[in-house]
Amino acid sequence: MNAQLTPRDLSLALLVILVWGLNFAVIKVGVADMPPLLLGALRYLLAAFPALLFVKPPKVPLRLYLLYGMTMAVAQFALLFTAIHIGMPSGLASLVLQSQSFFTLLLAVVVLREQWQGNQVAGLALAGVGLVLIGSAHGASMPLAGFALTVAAAAMWGCGNLVTRAVGRHGPMNQFAFIVWSSVVAPLPFVALSLLLDGPAAVWAAVQHLSLKSMAAVAYIAWISTLLGFGLWTYLMSRYPVNRVAPFTLLVPVVGLTTGWVAFGEQLLPVHFAGAGLLMAGLVVNVFGGPLWSAVMGRLRAAR
C-alpha cells in the first residue's frame, strides 16, 4: 500500500467528505416533503437499481447481507431520517453521528473481547461528556427526541461496523458490489415501517405528489452519497493504510455544520460549541492518540 495520498487521491478524499457533509442538508430537504421512512425506501431502491445489473454479488453468506442491510441501512437511517424530520438540526446530526466510532469501540470490547488502549478510554470519556453537554441543551431548536434518535443511529452504525468486519473475513472482494447488493435488503422493511407508522394514506399521498426537489434529494442521497461516496471511499481504503484515510471523516461535521448554518440558518448555543469541541477532541484522541499512548507506556516500562 502507498504511504501518502497522491494529489489526485487527496482530491478524491476531500470530494467524499464534501459529498457526505452536504448529505445531511439534503436529507433535511428530503424529509420536509415526504415521510422519512419512505425516503429511506426510495434511497435504497435507487442505490440497488439499476446498479445491481452491472455488478455480481460477492460470495458472502446471505446472513451477512441481511445483517448489514438491517443495521447499517434500515436501522441507522430510519433513526437518522426520523431525527432530522422531527427537528434535529442537520449540522448537529452530522456531528453527533460521528460518535459511531465509540459505539464501535464499545461493541468490539463487549462482543469481540477486544482490548482497548488508554487513548481510546480518554477519547470515549471526552466524547461522552461532549454528548451530554449537547443533549442537555435540548429545546425548540433541538428536540431531545431528535438528539436521542441520532445517538441511536450512531449505535446502529457501530453495529453495522461489526458486521463489516465479519464480511471482511471472507477475503478480498468488490466492496462497491457488496454495498449495491446489500441495498436490496432495505426497501421492503422501510416500506413496511412507513406503512405501519405513517399510514397507507400518507405514503400514497407522498408518492403521488413527489416534487422535483424531493426526487433530486433522493437521487443525491442514493447515487452521490451512497454509490459515489462509498465507491470512492472503498477505492481509497483499498490503496492506503486505514490510518491515512479514516481521519478524513473528522472533516464531515465541519462541512455539515457549515452547510446547516448557511442553508438553514441553524444556530448553535455556547453549550453546543462546548459539547462539539469535546466530541471532536475525543475523536482526535481516539484516532491519533494510539502512537503517543504506546510511546508513553513504552517509556514507563523502560524506566522501571
C-alpha positions in Angstrom: 0.0 0.0 0.0 1.1 3.6 -0.6 2.0 5.6 2.5 1.0 9.0 1.3 -2.1 10.0 -0.8 -1.3 11.3 -4.2 -2.7 14.7 -5.1 -5.4 13.0 -7.2 -6.4 10.7 -4.4 -6.3 13.5 -1.8 -8.7 15.4 -4.0 -11.0 12.3 -4.1 -10.9 12.0 -0.3 -11.9 15.7 0.0 -14.6 15.2 -2.5 -16.1 12.3 -0.4 -16.0 14.4 2.7 -17.8 17.2 0.8 -20.4 14.8 -0.5 -21.0 13.2 2.9 -21.1 16.6 4.7 -23.7 18.0 2.3 -25.7 14.8 2.6 -27.3 15.9 6.0 -28.7 19.1 4.5 -30.1 17.1 1.6 -31.7 14.7 4.0 -33.4 17.7 5.7 -34.7 18.8 2.3 -36.0 15.3 1.5 -37.8 14.7 4.8 -39.5 18.1 4.5 -41.8 16.8 1.7 -42.1 13.1 2.4 -42.3 10.6 5.3 -38.7 9.9 6.5 -39.1 6.1 6.2 -40.4 6.4 2.6 -37.3 8.5 1.8 -35.2 5.6 3.1 -37.1 3.1 0.9 -36.6 5.3 -2.2 -32.9 5.9 -1.3 -32.0 2.2 -1.2 -34.3 1.3 -4.2 -32.3 3.7 -6.3 -29.0 2.6 -4.8 -29.7 -1.0 -5.8 -31.3 -0.5 -9.2 -30.0 -0.4 -11.8 -26.5 -0.8 -10.4 -27.0 -4.5 -9.5 -27.4 -5.3 -13.2 -23.8 -4.4 -13.7 -22.0 -5.9 -10.7 -22.0 -9.5 -9.4 -22.8 -10.2 -5.8 -19.7 -11.0 -3.8 -19.5 -14.5 -2.3 -20.6 -13.6 1.2 -23.2 -15.6 3.3 -26.7 -14.3 2.9 -27.0 -13.7 6.7 -24.3 -11.0 6.4 -26.1 -9.3 3.6 -29.2 -9.3 5.8 -27.4 -8.1 8.9 -25.6 -5.3 7.1 -28.8 -4.2 5.4 -30.8 -4.2 8.6 -28.2 -2.4 10.8 -26.2 -0.1 8.5 -29.1 0.7 6.2 -32.5 0.2 7.8 -31.9 0.8 11.5 -29.3 3.6 11.1 -31.1 5.7 8.6 -34.7 5.1 9.8 -33.5 6.6 13.1 -31.4 9.4 11.5 -34.1 10.4 8.9 -36.7 10.5 11.6 -34.5 12.5 13.9 -34.0 15.2 11.3 -37.7 15.0 10.3 -38.7 15.9 13.9 -36.3 18.8 14.2 -32.7 17.6 14.8 -30.5 20.3 13.2 -28.7 18.8 10.2 -25.4 20.2 11.3 -25.5 18.8 14.8 -26.7 15.5 13.4 -23.6 15.3 11.2 -21.5 15.8 14.4 -23.4 13.5 16.8 -23.4 10.7 14.3 -19.6 10.6 14.5 -20.0 9.1 17.9 -20.4 5.8 16.0 -16.7 5.3 16.4 -17.1 5.0 20.1 -20.1 2.7 19.8 -17.9 0.5 17.5 -15.2 0.5 20.2 -17.6 -0.5 23.0 -19.3 -3.2 20.9 -15.9 -4.6 19.9 -14.9 -4.8 23.5 -18.2 -6.5 24.6 -18.8 -8.7 21.6 -15.3 -9.4 20.2 -13.5 -9.2 23.5 -11.0 -6.7 22.1 -8.7 -4.8 24.4 -8.7 -1.0 24.4 -5.8 1.4 24.9 -5.7 4.4 27.2 -6.1 6.9 24.4 -9.4 5.1 23.5 -10.7 5.4 27.0 -9.7 9.1 27.2 -11.3 9.7 23.8 -14.5 7.9 24.9 -14.6 10.0 28.1 -14.2 13.3 26.3 -16.8 12.4 23.7 -19.3 11.2 26.3 -19.1 14.5 28.2 -19.5 16.3 24.9 -22.6 14.3 24.0 -24.1 15.0 27.5 -23.5 18.7 27.0 -25.1 18.7 23.5 -28.1 16.7 24.8 -28.5 19.0 27.8 -29.2 22.0 25.6 -32.3 20.4 24.0 -35.3 22.7 23.3 -37.1 24.2 20.4 -34.0 24.3 18.2 -33.0 20.7 19.1 -35.7 18.4 20.4 -34.5 15.8 22.9 -36.1 13.0 20.9 -34.2 14.1 17.8 -30.9 14.0 19.7 -31.7 10.6 21.2 -32.6 9.1 17.8 -29.4 10.4 16.3 -27.4 8.8 19.1 -29.3 5.6 18.5 -28.5 5.9 14.8 -24.8 6.2 15.7 -25.1 3.0 17.8 -26.6 1.2 14.8 -23.7 2.4 12.6 -21.5 0.8 15.2 -23.4 -2.5 14.9 -23.0 -2.3 11.1 -19.2 -1.8 11.5 -19.0 -5.1 13.4 -20.9 -6.7 10.5 -18.4 -5.1 8.1 -15.6 -6.8 10.0 -17.3 -10.1 9.6 -17.7 -9.5 5.9 -14.0 -8.7 5.6 -13.1 -12.1 6.9 -14.4 -13.6 3.6 -11.4 -12.3 1.8 -10.8 -9.5 -0.8 -14.0 -8.5 -2.6 -15.6 -5.8 -4.6 -16.9 -3.7 -1.7 -18.9 -1.5 -4.0 -20.8 -4.6 -5.3 -21.4 -5.6 -1.7 -23.0 -2.2 -0.9 -25.1 -2.4 -4.0 -26.4 -5.9 -3.3 -26.9 -5.3 0.4 -29.1 -2.3 -0.5 -31.6 -4.8 -1.9 -32.4 -5.7 1.7 -33.6 -2.3 2.8 -36.5 -1.1 0.6 -39.2 -3.6 1.8 -38.5 -3.1 5.5 -38.5 0.6 5.0 -41.9 0.5 3.1 -43.4 -1.8 5.8 -42.3 0.5 8.6 -43.6 3.6 6.7 -47.0 1.9 6.1 -47.2 0.9 9.8 -46.0 4.2 11.3 -47.1 6.8 8.8 -50.2 5.0 7.4 -51.0 4.0 3.8 -52.8 7.3 3.1 -49.7 9.4 4.0 -47.4 7.1 2.0 -49.7 7.1 -1.1 -50.1 10.9 -0.9 -46.4 11.4 -0.8 -45.8 9.1 -3.8 -48.5 10.9 -5.8 -47.1 14.3 -5.0 -43.4 13.7 -5.4 -41.8 17.1 -6.3 -38.7 17.6 -8.3 -37.0 18.8 -5.2 -37.8 15.5 -3.4 -36.7 13.5 -6.4 -33.4 15.4 -6.6 -32.8 14.8 -2.8 -33.5 11.0 -3.2 -31.1 10.9 -6.3 -28.4 12.7 -4.4 -28.6 10.5 -1.3 -28.8 7.3 -3.3 -26.3 7.9 -6.2 -24.0 10.6 -5.0 -23.8 10.0 -1.2 -24.2 6.2 -1.2 -22.8 4.9 -4.5 -20.3 7.6 -5.4 -19.3 8.3 -1.9 -18.8 4.8 -0.7 -17.4 3.7 -4.0 -14.6 6.3 -3.8 -14.1 5.6 -0.1 -13.7 1.8 -0.8 -11.2 2.7 -3.5 -9.1 4.8 -1.1 -9.3 2.3 1.7 -8.0 -0.4 -0.6 -5.0 1.6 -1.7 -3.8 3.2 1.6 -3.4 2.2 5.3 -6.6 2.8 7.3 -4.9 5.4 9.5 -4.1 7.5 6.4 -7.7 7.6 5.1 -10.1 7.2 8.1 -9.1 10.6 9.8 -10.7 12.4 6.9 -14.1 11.6 8.3 -13.4 14.1 11.1 -14.0 16.8 8.5 -17.6 15.7 7.8 -19.1 17.6 10.7 -17.2 20.7 9.6 -19.0 20.6 6.3 -22.3 19.5 7.9 -22.3 22.3 10.5 -21.3 24.9 7.9 -23.9 23.8 5.5 -26.6 23.8 8.2 -25.7 27.3 9.1 -25.6 28.7 5.6 -28.6 26.8 4.1 -31.0 26.8 7.1 -29.6 29.4 9.5 -29.1 26.7 12.1 -27.6 28.4 15.2 -25.6 26.7 17.9 -25.7 27.7 21.6 -22.5 28.1 23.5 -23.1 24.8 25.2 -23.4 23.2 21.8 -20.0 24.6 20.8 -18.5 23.3 24.0 -20.0 19.8 23.5 -18.9 19.8 19.9 -15.4 20.7 20.9 -15.2 17.9 23.4 -16.7 15.4 21.0 -14.2 16.3 18.3 -11.4 16.3 20.8 -12.5 12.7 21.8 -12.4 11.7 18.1 -9.0 13.2 17.6 -7.6 11.4 20.7 -9.2 8.2 19.6 -7.8 8.4 16.0 -4.4 9.9 16.6 -3.6 9.1 20.2 -2.6 5.5 19.8 1.1 6.0 18.8 1.5 8.6 21.6 0.0 6.3 24.2 2.2 3.5 23.1 5.3 5.7 23.3 4.4 6.9 26.8 3.7 3.3 28.0 7.0 2.2 26.4 9.0 4.8 28.3 7.3 4.0 31.5 8.1 0.3 31.1 11.7 1.2 30.2 12.0 3.4 33.3 11.1 0.5 35.6 
